[in-house]
Amino acid sequence: MTSGTAELFWFKSSYSGSQGDDCVEVAIEQRAVHVRDSKDVARPAFAVGREGWGRFASER
């Protein structure tokens, strides 16, 4: 995994609210998916393995 998240390409999740609330951004790299709150990017992001993210994203 990368040593920092500044160089990652972040994009807003399609599950985020359309009113600007509940905004989640994700950045995907080879071994992990990073997740952060787009309203407070100074807070640390967290990362999960791609397999774990796949299981999480497929749950509804």
N, C-alpha and C positions, 0 to 999 in steps of 0.2 A: 504494500500500500504506500501511498505517497506520504511524505513527511508533513505536508501541510495541505490545506484545502484552497488556498488563494489561486492556484494555477488551474483548478478544475473548471470545466464548463458546466455551469448550473442552469437548470431549466425548471420551470414551474410544473408541478405535478398536475396532470389532467383531473385529479380528484380535488384540487384546491377550489375553494369557493370563488364564484365569479364576482363577488362584491368586494374583493380585496382582503377579506378575512379568511382565516383558516388556510393561510398560504404555506405550502410546503414546497421546497425546492430540492431537487435531487441532482447528483452528478455521478456519472457512471464511469468507472475505470475498469481495467482488465480483471482485477480480483475483488473489487468491492463496489458497493453503491453507498454514496454519502448522502445524508439527509440533513437539512437545516430548515429553520424557521425563516422565511423570507422577510418577515417584519423585524427581525433582530439577528442580522447576519454576524454580529460581533460575538454572539453566543457560540460556543463550540458545536460543530456538527458532529454527528455520529455516523459510523460506518458499519455496514453489515456485509457479509459475504453475498455474492451474486445469487447463490442457490437459496439462501435464506430470504433474500429480497424477493425472489421469484415466488416462493411459497407465500410470503406476506401479501404480495400484490395480487395473487390469484384468489385470495380469500375475499369474500364479499359478504 
